[in-house]
Every structure is written in structure tokens, then in C-alpha cells.
Amino acid sequence: MVDSQLKEKVSFSRDTLDVYGDAHPKALLRCIVEDGDHLKSLESQHIFSSDQFSKDTLLQLFRLAAKYESNPERFSTPLKGKILISAFYEPSTRTRLSFESAWHRLGGDIMSITDRATTGIAKGESLGDVAEMFNNYGDCVVLRDSSENSVQEMMDSLRIPIINAGNGIDEHPTQALADLYTIYKWRPELLERSGKKIKVGIIGVPNKMRTVRSLLKLFSFFPEVFEEIVIIHDGSSNLIFDDNQREQLESRGLKLTLTTKFSAVLPELDVVYINAIAWVGNDYESFGESFVLNDQSPLKKDAIVLHPLARGDELDASLDETPHNWYFAQARGAVFLRMALLTCMCQRMERVMDVI
């Protein structure tokens, strides 16, 4: 009996690897058929906000990520000779390691800083001066900081590109890129202008959660794909959006609705995006503790669940071995998405664009 159960687990793991790891990136390549010049807009650019992208740039970035994910063994040297400065002044597992994995997979070298107390900042050095030093030591910076202003302060002095890997409650653009990339791998036909739309539920607070803020901005580039975005909240606050945040999204064509009826709306959703943590200053706040997803939740049969991770009680492990689990694929795909972005920013696209 034990052997039989173990065999079932191994079989499930292999099946999900095939589905999440190979078939869908290739399907995405068929739906996004053009490599193009839009990616050149990312060369030597700082990546601070999801607002910086265009629809065409996003599609071509996803195509390049799908190339990497479909043939990972064929791309090992695009960033050879380049050095990444990985500066994470706030706790991180997935984001830091996925950036570093992406850079290593592309053949580059890395210098890591995981505690601002070990830097000159602890002695009062300005971020501008730190940026000047970074110009001499590396070719690209990835920065996570609890302060909303740190990335912008460094941008003024940097002559090498910097990526915002999460700044307080403001934004986390590369997480949002990975999230949308996952959705299109799951349903690549959404990009074929077939008229098909999906309904997405976001369990989170857009004005407090950087992942949600950035993701909604990316959604707004594709209003034809999303029938409705339902913001699910616990009613504990009247401030769900910042000033003009909702108006900006709706002006781009997104249909947004708010509800506190968690269980009632779940059966209607094609994608459920759940988060519970917002970083505020040097600490975090938890929201929506009454919302829990598990294998008994009334999800649509073919609905998928996404989560930026790390998770708490809001996402039960009982969902891990169900077809609803796309949050692990989401974390895996983030590596290839970041590989694509880093290649563009470091002006090495010509080394990969002709490889299929």
C-alpha cells in the first residue's frame, strides 16, 4: 500500500513537471510569433515600475522567456563576463535566489549583499555614494529595500541598470511579470484574439501590497483578456485603493469590482491570486487572515491558484497536489522571465534571438 501511494506521488510530480515545464512555454511560442525591436527599449534601462512596459514589449519579453524555458540547456553564456550586484536589504528567498539563478544560468558572476548593516549605509553613507561605487563594481543591480524611495535615490547616480525587486508597499514589477507570464502559459490561447476572457479574483489590498499593485498595472495592458478583476477583501478598511489608483486602471479598460463574499465568488473565478503580507517600513502587516484556500474550497474545476510566496495559513498545503496548484510553476517560471529581462537590460539579446 505504501509503495502504491509513493508511486502515485511520483507519477503526479512527473506529470505536473511535463505540463508546467515544457508544453506550455512551447505553446506560448506559437501564440507570440514575432521577435522584434520592442525589447530594445529595455536596453540599459532601470526597471522601477510596471508602468514602464508596453503591451508589445511584454509579449516579446514573454516570448523570450518561453524560449529560455523551452530550451534551458541552450542558453548558458549570454551574460558571460557580466557581474550582478544582488543587494537585498529585506528578507527574501524566491526573489533573490531566482535572480541569482537566472544570472548564473546565463553565465554571469554575482556579488551578494544580504544585510545593509554590513555596508557603508550603516555608517551613514548616502545611497547616492553607494550607487557611485556600484558603477565601478558591477554591470547591473537588483535592489530590495523596505523603503519606497531607495531605488529612485540610487537611480539618480547609477550608470548601470537597476531593477526594483520590491520597495516597501510600492511595487514589485518583476513578480508581476512572472505572474502574468504564468497565466499566459496556462492559457496561451488568450493571446490569439479569440474573444475568450477570464475572470480573476485577487485576495489582497491593492494600496498596501506591492505584488498586487504591480500586477493590476500589467493586467491593464490587456483589458481584452480579463472579463473582470474581483478584489476580495475582509472589509476591515475603507482604503482599498490609493488616490487615483482605481481610476487609472479603469481608464485603461479594466473592469474592477470589490467584494467581501469570499466563498460566494470563488466558484466564478478562473484564476485566484492570493496574498496576505504587506511590507511596511522594516516590518510586515498581515491582511485577510479570515481567507483560507484549501482542497475543500469551492474552486472551479479548472481554476488555478497563484501566490507570490512565501505563504502562511492562507494557502493550505492540501492544494499542493491538486491541479489548482500553479504557484510552484509561478515560482519556477520567474527564473526564465528574469533571464529574459536581464538579457535585454544588459544588451545581450543578439546572442539569443536566433536560437529557437
N, C-alpha and C positions, 0 to 999 in steps of 0.2 A: 504493500500500500504506500509506504514511504517512497519507494522507487518510482511508483506511478505518479505520485504528486510532484516529485522532483522533475520527472520527465516533462510533465505538463508545464512547469515553470520555465524550464529551459526552452521548450518549444515556443512558449509565448514570447520570451525575450528575443529569440531569433526572428520571429515574425515581425515584432514591432521594430526591430533594427532594420529589417528589409523595407518596411513601409516608410518609416520616418527617415531612414538614412539614404536610400537610393532612389526609389521610384518617384518620389515627389519632387526632388530637385530636377530630375530629368524632365518631368512633365512641365515644370516651370520654364525650363529652357525652350520647350516647344511653344509655350504661350507668349513668351517675351522673345521675339525672334531677332531683334536688332541689337547689335553692339553699336555704340555711337559716340558722338562727341560730347554728350551731356556730362559724362564722367570727368571730362577735363575741367569742369567748373570746380571740382573738388581738389585740384592740384594745389598744394601748399596752403590750403585754406584751414583756418581754425574752425572746429565744429563745436558750436556752443548751444544751438537750439534747433529743434525740429523745423522751425520756420524757415531755415536756410535752404531747405531742399525744394525741388520742383517735382512734379509728377514724373516727368521723363527721366530725371536723374535717379529717382527712387527705383523706377522699373529697371533701368540699366544696372544699377547697383545690385538689385536682387538677381539679375541675370548673371552677373559676375560671381556673386556668392554661390549661386546654384552650380556654376562651373566648378568652383573650388570643391563644393560638397559632393558633386558627382564624380570627380576625379582627383581626390585629395593627394594621391601619390605623385601626380604630375606637376605639382607646383611646390617646389622646395627652395627656390633661390631668388625670387623677385626682390627680396629685401636684404640680400647678402651685402654685407658691408655697411648696413644701416644700424643705428643704435636707438632704441626706445628708452625714454626715461619714464618709468612707471611710478607715479607719485600718488599714493593712496593714504590720505590723512584721515580717513574714516573707515571703519570696518568693512571688509569686502572679501568674499570668496569667489563667486562666479564671475563678477565683472573683471576683477584684477586677473584671475587666472585665465579667463577666456581671452583677454587682450594679450597676455603674455604668451599663451598657447598660440594665438594667431600669429604673433610676431615671430616666434620660434619656427612655426611651420613654414613661414616664408623665408627662413634662412637668416634672420637678423639676430642681433645681440641685444641684451636688456640690462639696464641698471634699475634696481627697485628701491623705493623708499616707502616704508610702511608705517612710519611714525614721524610726525612733524617735530616731535621732541628731540629727534636725532639730527635735525637740520639747523641751519643758521636762523631759521624763523624763531626758534625757541630762545635765541639771544637777541631778538628784536630786529633781525634783518627783514627788510621790506620784500614783498612779493616781486616788486619790480627788479630788485637786485638779484633775487633768486632766478628770475627769468633770464636776466643777462648771463648768468652762469650757465643756465641750461642751453643757451645758444651755442656755447663753446663745447658742450659735452655730448650732445645728442642730436638726433635728426627729427624727433617727434616726441611730444609729451602727452601722456594720458594722466589727467588730474581728477581725483575725487577729494572733495572737501566739504565739510558741513556748512561752510559759509557760501552764501549765494553769490558773493562778489569776487571770490578768489580767481576764478577763471578769467573774468574780464580784466581784473587788475593785472594779471600776467600777460594777457594778450597785447597790452599796450607796449610791452618791452620785448616780446618774443619775435624772433625772425625765423623760427621753426614752427610748424603747426602744432596746435594743442587740441586735444579732444576733451570735452566735458564728460566725465564719467560719473556725474551725479554731483550737483551742488545744492546742498540743503534741500528745501522743498521746491526748488525752482524747476529744473529739468534733468532728464537723463536720456538724451536723444538716441544713443546707440542701443539702449534697451528697447526703446520704441521701434527702432529699425528692425531689431531681431524679432519683436512681437509680430509686426506686420508681415515680415518675411515668412514666419511660421504659418500665418493664416493663408497666405498665398500658396505655400507648399501643400497645405491641407486641401485647399480648393483652388487649384490653378485655373480652372475654368472661369473663375470670377473675372479674370483679365481678358476674356475673349469677347467681351461686349455682347454677351448672350442675353442680357436683361435680367440675369439671376442676381438676387441680392440676399444678404444675410442680416440677421438681427443679432446684435451684440449686447450683452449685459456686462457692465463694469461695476464691480463691487469695490467701491473706493471713493475717495473725496478728491475731485479734480483740483481744488485750490490748495491742497496740502500734500498731495502725493506726486512726486516728480515723474514717476513712470506713467501715471495716468495723464498728467498734463501733456507730456511729450507725445504719448500715443494718440490722444484725441487730435492733436495738431496734424499728425500724419494721416489719420483717418479722413481729415477734412480735404485732403488732396484727391480722395476717391469717393465722393458722395454717391456716385452711381453704383457703388458696390454695397453700400450699407443702407439697408432699408430703414433701420432705426438703431440708435445707440441709447440704451436704457441705463441710467445712472442709479444704482441701488445703494441707498444709504440708510442709516438707522434712525434718522430724524433728530439726532442729538444736537445738530447745528443748523442754523438757517443759512450759513455761509458755505454753500457747496461750490460756488464759482467765485473767482476773483472778479473785480470790476472789468467789464467788457470781455471776459474770457468766453462766456457762453455766446455773446453776440458775435464775436469773431468767428467762432466755429459754425454758427448757424448761417452767417453771411456767406460762407463757402459752400453751403448746401447740405450740411449735416442736419438730420432730424434728431433732436435730443429730447428725451423725456426723463423725468425723475420719479422714483417710487421707493416706498419703504416696504412693499409687499414682496418680500424675498421669495418665499415658496410659491406664490401665485404666478410670478413671472418666469421662473426657471424653465417650465415646460415649453415656453415660447422661444427660447434662445438657441441660436446656432453656436455661438461662442460665448463662454463665460470667462471673463477676466477678473481674477480676484486678487486683492492686495489688502494688507492690514496695517502696514507700517509706513509712517512718515517721519523723516529725519527733521528735527527742529533744533537748531543750534548743535550742541555736541551730544544730544540725546535723541531718543525717538519717542513718538507717540503712537499708540495703537488705536485703530478705529474699527468700528463694526464688529466687535467681539461676539455679537449675537449671531453673526452669519457664519455658518459652517457648511462646507461641502463634503459629502462622503458618498459611499456607494449606494446609500438609500435616498439620496437627494433626487427630486423629480426632474431629472435632466432628460432632454430629448435623446432618443436612441443614438443618433449620430452626432450629438453635440460634443464639442471639445472644450476642455478646461485649460486655461493658461494662467500662469502665475510667475511673476518676475523672480521669485525665490530670494531670500530664504523664507520658508513657510513657518507658520505656527499652527495653532489649533484650528485655524480657519480652513485649512486644506488637509483633510484626513488621509492617512496613508492607505486606507482601504480603496481609494481611487487609483492607486499606482498601477495596479494590474488589471485595469479596465481600458477599453478603447477610448474613454474620455480623456485619458492622460496624454496630453500633448505638452505638458510643462517641462518634461525632461527633454523632449525633442526641441523645444523652445530654447533651452539652455545649450544644447549641443549645436544648434544652428547658429547661435550667436557667435561662435568661433569663426565660422565661414563668412558670416556677414561682416564681422570686424576685419577679417583678412581682406575682403574686397575693399572696404573703406580705407584701410591703411595703405593698400597698394596704390589707390588713387591719390591719396594725400601726399604720398612720398614719390609721386611722379614715376612710377614703375609699371604703368598699365601696358606699355608696349611689350613687356616681357610675357604677358599672359593672354592678350586679347585674341591671338591667332590660334590658341590651343583650345580644342573642344573636348 
